[in-house]
Amino acid sequence: MLVSEVMLQQTPVVRVLPVWDEWLQRWPEPAALAAEPAGEAVRSWGRLGYPRRALRLHAAAVAIRDNHGGAVPGSHAELLELPGVGSYTAAAVAAFAFGRRETVVDTNIRRVHARLVSGTALPSQTLTAAEMRLAAQLLPDDAGASVRWNASVMELGALVCTARAPKCGECPVRASCAWRAAGEPPPTYTPKGQSWHGTDRQVRGAVMAVLRMAQAPVEPELFHRAPADLGFEPEGVGIPLAALHRLNSAPEQLERALAGLLSDGLAELHRGGLRLPGSGGR
């Protein structure tokens, strides 16, 4: 449950499922992941994006092994103490994995509350204290009922009360919806997705693709000069290197990407080259 919640942060289910399945087959228990170098978690993260999440999951696995006897803790407070676990993730794991009464508030739940109770098309652009108070007020007192409530409202938002094309005719609570009663007023802002092409994130992702495929530390020169210019084909990384160079990123942007990966702990220098943390190769 902890693995899936972290993977699903800012990533659609369809992309998460195959990676989640591979992770659980390889590392069915936290201790199994903790026994591996952090770089293996990053390598197995694949193209899910935001690979620092992989480092945090590895650090959490180490903490679970060392401080909790290898078992994921069940309380919100203990979960919050794990590296990389925030309030939402702690609440979701405590509720859905352990049946605890916790106020779970994700994007889908916020949207349902905004329309059903507040009468607005979309929730505010950032989570507010008022939204958390409303969610806490609506949560049933019984633990079992609260878990079902959280799951039901989340599914309602994901499948019916969607952001762009809500299926109001299929909604089981449409008769009580404040937004419909108000005449379905339009949103006060237009949601914008995060840009990708041409960004530092795209360059970082391309560099990470090279490091995941590398059998040994990658010489920095390979990131700056195409293999054809160097007169040889580097073993195992020719395809991701070619993809990196097709971006035609400015030298300073590439330098920012490399420096950022090093400072974030997603890469390390070893024998004059770059590699995933704690691992010289596969």
VENURMO-V884557 format. One record per pair of residues at least 12 apart in sequence whose C-alpha atoms are under 10 Angstrom apart, sorted by the first residue. I is the first residue (numbers start at 1). J is the second residue. Records with the same first field share a line. If there is no record, write none. Layout:
# VENURMO-V884557
I = J + J
This chain:
# VENURMO-V884557
1 = 72 + 89 + 92 + 93 + 94 + 96 + 97 + 98
2 = 57 + 60 + 61 + 72 + 79 + 85 + 89 + 90 + 92 + 93 + 94 + 97
3 = 20 + 23 + 24 + 30 + 53 + 54 + 57 + 58 + 60 + 61 + 93
4 = 16 + 17 + 19 + 20 + 21 + 23 + 24 + 89 + 93
5 = 85 + 88 + 89 + 90 + 92 + 93
6 = 53 + 54 + 56 + 57 + 84 + 85 + 86 + 89
7 = 19 + 20 + 45 + 48 + 49 + 50 + 51 + 53 + 54 + 57
8 = 20 + 48
9 = 48 + 49 + 50 + 53 + 89 + 106
10 = 48 + 49 + 50
11 = 48 + 49 + 50
12 = 48
15 = 47 + 48
16 = 45 + 47 + 48
19 = 44 + 45 + 46 + 47 + 48
20 = 44 + 45
22 = 44 + 45
23 = 41 + 44 + 45
26 = 44
27 = 41
29 = 61 + 64 + 65 + 70 + 71 + 72
30 = 57 + 58 + 59 + 60 + 61 + 62 + 63 + 64 + 65 + 69 + 70 + 71 + 72
31 = 58 + 61 + 62 + 63 + 64 + 65 + 66 + 69 + 70 + 71
32 = 58 + 61 + 62 + 65 + 70
33 = 57 + 58 + 59 + 60 + 61 + 62 + 65
34 = 57 + 58 + 59 + 60 + 61 + 62 + 63 + 64 + 65 + 66 + 70
35 = 58 + 61 + 62 + 65
36 = 58 + 62 + 278 + 279
37 = 55 + 58 + 276 + 277 + 278 + 279
38 = 54 + 55 + 56 + 57 + 58 + 59 + 265 + 266 + 276 + 277 + 278 + 279
39 = 54 + 55 + 58 + 211 + 212 + 265 + 266 + 267 + 268 + 275 + 276 + 277 + 278 + 279 + 280 + 281 + 282
40 = 54 + 55 + 58 + 212 + 276 + 277 + 278 + 279 + 281 + 282
41 = 53 + 54 + 55 + 56 + 57 + 58 + 276 + 277
42 = 54 + 55 + 56 + 57 + 58 + 208 + 211 + 212 + 266 + 267 + 276 + 277
43 = 208 + 209 + 211 + 212 + 213 + 214 + 266 + 276 + 277 + 279 + 281 + 282
44 = 212
45 = 212
46 = 205 + 208 + 209 + 212
47 = 205 + 206 + 208 + 209
48 = 205
49 = 201 + 202 + 204 + 205 + 208
50 = 201 + 204 + 205
51 = 204 + 205 + 208 + 261 + 264 + 266
52 = 84 + 261 + 264 + 265 + 266
53 = 84 + 85
54 = 84 + 266
55 = 83 + 84 + 264 + 265 + 266 + 277
56 = 82 + 83 + 84 + 85
57 = 82 + 83 + 84 + 85
58 = 83 + 84
59 = 82 + 83 + 84
60 = 72 + 79 + 81 + 82 + 83 + 84 + 85
61 = 82 + 83
62 = 82 + 83
63 = 81 + 82 + 83
64 = 79 + 82 + 83
67 = 82
72 = 93 + 94 + 97
73 = 90 + 93 + 94 + 98
74 = 90 + 91 + 93 + 94 + 95 + 97 + 98 + 99 + 100
75 = 90 + 91 + 93 + 94 + 95 + 98 + 100 + 102
76 = 88 + 89 + 90 + 91 + 92 + 93 + 94 + 95 + 100 + 101 + 102
77 = 90 + 91 + 94
78 = 90 + 94
79 = 91 + 93 + 94
87 = 103 + 104 + 105
88 = 102 + 103 + 104 + 105 + 106
89 = 104 + 105 + 106
90 = 102 + 104
91 = 103 + 104 + 105
92 = 104 + 105 + 106 + 147 + 150 + 151
94 = 147
95 = 143 + 144 + 146 + 147 + 148 + 150 + 151
96 = 146 + 147 + 148 + 150 + 151
97 = 147
98 = 147
99 = 143 + 144 + 145 + 146 + 147 + 148
100 = 142 + 143 + 144 + 146 + 147
101 = 139 + 140 + 141 + 142 + 143 + 144 + 145 + 146 + 147 + 150
102 = 136 + 139 + 140 + 143 + 146 + 147 + 150
103 = 132 + 133 + 134 + 135 + 136 + 137 + 138 + 139 + 140 + 146 + 147 + 149 + 150
104 = 132 + 135 + 136 + 139 + 146 + 147 + 149 + 150 + 151 + 153 + 154
105 = 127 + 131 + 132 + 135 + 136 + 150 + 153 + 154
106 = 127 + 150 + 153 + 154 + 157
107 = 122 + 123 + 126 + 127 + 154 + 157 + 158 + 163
108 = 123 + 153 + 154 + 155 + 156 + 157 + 158 + 159 + 160 + 161 + 162 + 163
109 = 123 + 135 + 150 + 151 + 152 + 153 + 154 + 155 + 156 + 157 + 158 + 161
110 = 122 + 123 + 124 + 127 + 131 + 132 + 134 + 135 + 153 + 154 + 157
111 = 123 + 124 + 153 + 154 + 156 + 157 + 158 + 161 + 162 + 163
112 = 153 + 154 + 155 + 156 + 157 + 158 + 160 + 161 + 162 + 163 + 177 + 179
113 = 131 + 134 + 135 + 138 + 153 + 157 + 177 + 178
114 = 131 + 134 + 177 + 178 + 179
115 = 161 + 174 + 176 + 177 + 178 + 179 + 180 + 181 + 182 + 184 + 185
116 = 161 + 173 + 174 + 175 + 176 + 177 + 178 + 179 + 180 + 181
117 = 134 + 138 + 176 + 177 + 178 + 179
118 = 131 + 134 + 177 + 178 + 179
119 = 177 + 178 + 179 + 180 + 181 + 182 + 183 + 184 + 185
120 = 178 + 179 + 180 + 182 + 184 + 185 + 186 + 187 + 188
121 = 163 + 164 + 178 + 179 + 180 + 184 + 185 + 186 + 187 + 188 + 189
122 = 162 + 163 + 164 + 179 + 185 + 186 + 187 + 188 + 189 + 190 + 191
123 = 187 + 188 + 189
124 = 187 + 188 + 189
125 = 188 + 189 + 190 + 191
135 = 150
138 = 150
156 = 171 + 172 + 173
157 = 171
159 = 171
160 = 172
161 = 174
163 = 191
164 = 191
168 = 180
197 = 247
198 = 247 + 248 + 249 + 250 + 253
199 = 249 + 253 + 257
200 = 249 + 253 + 254 + 255 + 256 + 257 + 260
201 = 257
202 = 244 + 247 + 249 + 257
203 = 243 + 244 + 245 + 247 + 248 + 249 + 253 + 254 + 255 + 256 + 257 + 258
204 = 244 + 253 + 254 + 255 + 256 + 257 + 258 + 259 + 260 + 261
205 = 244 + 257 + 261
206 = 223 + 240 + 241 + 242 + 243 + 244 + 245 + 247 + 257
207 = 223 + 240 + 241 + 243 + 244 + 245 + 254 + 257 + 258 + 261 + 267
208 = 240 + 244 + 257 + 258 + 261 + 266 + 267 + 275 + 276
209 = 237 + 239 + 240 + 241 + 243 + 244
210 = 222 + 223 + 236 + 237 + 238 + 239 + 240 + 241 + 242 + 243 + 244 + 274 + 275 + 276
211 = 237 + 240 + 241 + 266 + 267 + 274 + 275 + 276 + 281
212 = 237 + 240 + 275 + 276 + 281 + 282
213 = 235 + 236 + 237 + 238 + 239 + 240 + 241 + 275 + 276 + 281 + 282
214 = 234 + 235 + 236 + 237 + 238 + 240 + 274 + 275 + 276 + 280 + 281 + 282
215 = 235 + 236 + 237 + 275 + 279 + 280 + 281 + 282
216 = 235 + 236 + 270 + 271 + 273 + 274 + 275 + 276 + 279 + 280 + 281 + 282
217 = 267 + 268 + 269 + 270 + 271 + 272 + 273 + 274 + 275 + 276 + 279 + 280 + 281
218 = 234 + 237 + 269 + 270 + 271 + 272 + 273 + 274 + 275 + 276 + 280
219 = 234 + 269 + 270 + 271 + 272 + 273 + 274 + 275
220 = 255 + 258 + 269 + 272 + 273 + 274
221 = 273
222 = 234 + 237 + 238 + 241 + 245 + 273
223 = 241 + 242 + 244 + 245 + 251 + 254 + 255 + 258
224 = 241 + 244 + 245 + 248 + 249 + 250 + 251 + 254 + 255
225 = 241 + 245
226 = 238 + 241 + 242 + 244 + 245 + 246
227 = 241 + 242 + 245
228 = 242
258 = 274
261 = 274 + 276
262 = 274 + 275 + 276 + 277
265 = 277 + 278
266 = 278
267 = 279
